[in-house]
Amino acid sequence: MNQIVTISTGQLLLALVFILIAQASSFIYHLGLNRDIAIGTLRTFSQLFLMGYVLTFILKTSSPFLVLSVFMVMVVSAMFIIKGRVKEKQIPYIIPTFLTMLVSYLATAIFVSGLVVGITPWWEPRYFIPAGGMVIGNSMSALAISLERLFRDMRQQKELIEMKLSLGANYREASLDIFRNAVSAGMIPSINAMMGVGLVFIPGMMSGQILAGTDPLIAIRYQIVVMLMLVGSTAVSSVVVMLIVRRRCFGSGEEVLLSPR
Amino acid sequence: MLMTPLLEIRNLSFAYEGSDALVFDGLSVTVQEGEFILVKGPSGSGKSTLLRLICRLNQPQGGSILFQGSDVTSIVPAKLRSAISYVAQIPQMIDATVEENLLLPFSFAINAGKSRPSREELKEMLIRFYLADVSPSQSALKLSTGQKQRLAIMRALLQEPLLLLLDEPTSALDQESASMVFSIMERLNTEDRKTLITVTHIDYKPETVRPLIYTLAHRSLHLSS
């Protein structure tokens, strides 16, 4: 019963029926998504196959440098995805965001695999890479949402910020509401996920473990750790990045540097 | 012995970001305490920018601005803007009551030690600013532009600035509201001895004060009267 049912290449291609349905919907209703769906499908196949081969190799390795290099590549990729989504040219946010992501995700992944799960060594790739991947993937989306919101609100509310500055506010006081909104906008999806988990959806990692034959009572423990880890890492990275980037939106005289688009 | 001027601008130059064209080149002016300065000039001549440079909402490319003898760049920005209060052309209100808007400056750390006016004092001030029909508990966002403009000037004064910068305070107002704002400005100078710099592109002739009128032309300020 615990035997895993493998998916043959033919069966895998059969799943493309779902993509055909999506393409048809886009075509019929002129959603303009055909190209994106096609590219997304190709990327899903190519990136996951590549990841599969890399993981097969990495899981057998005993080199912490190789494991950390893979982790580094994941963080750099996440940074490029954020850069593509945020599209901010005026404020230099990329380096502080990247460094915060690297440090906070590394600390979270080490904490989870080394202390909570208690694996020795802490970089054991079977645990460290999936934990790191989940942290990076989740927090990456949160950071993109927070950064987009921060830059948008700073531009839209420039006059209001300047009014507060003119009344003696420092840059932190003048942008407090915007900072709070940006951080919470990024965190809400992780918090909502905690609300709905087990009721509305069964998380991907837990589903995978159950499909692979793990006892559901063990799988839920892993899932709880993952959910808590995601909320914590999202909170830390969002707060730190927003604190640094918000400061960069103001000049040496605490004047607003962002100009309207 | 000569008194230190309240404000001194020396050889100021400024160009907007991404532009080589100088808006100001070698602009110099001195403002003494208690003066009423009127800066005139056509739209786009840089009048608003001049006020924004004084309170550091923009940064100059060259020259220096001294406030009470100290370079403004050496003063903590919040402290500078608590002493030099700037009221923008379009009055900005937070989504709250009139009273909460008026007390906004006191929610900032730099003004924590200043005395907060009571509700009665606020009501008296509202009457003085031709806002007798405005209740402290009503929403500030629902006021007319003219009422908001007077409220914005009143709010700026509550933090007791040494210098008040008014950016086209009547440009969005009808004749009646504009007259009220002009009257308030003149009273602030004659009765309260406030130092004011007002920029305007309209032909305003004060009735009760003798202002120093400057014209912005050729990237510099020129004394007209």
Interface residues (C-beta under 8 A of the other chain):
Chain A: E159 L160 E162 M163 K164 L165 S166 L167 G168 A169 N170 Y171 E173 G251 S252 G253 E254 E255 V256 S259
Chain B: E17 C55 R56 L57 N58 Q59 V72 T73 P77 A78 K79 R81 S82 S85 Y86 V87 A88 I90 Q92 I94 L104 P105 S107 F108 A109 I110 N111 A152 R155 A156 Q159
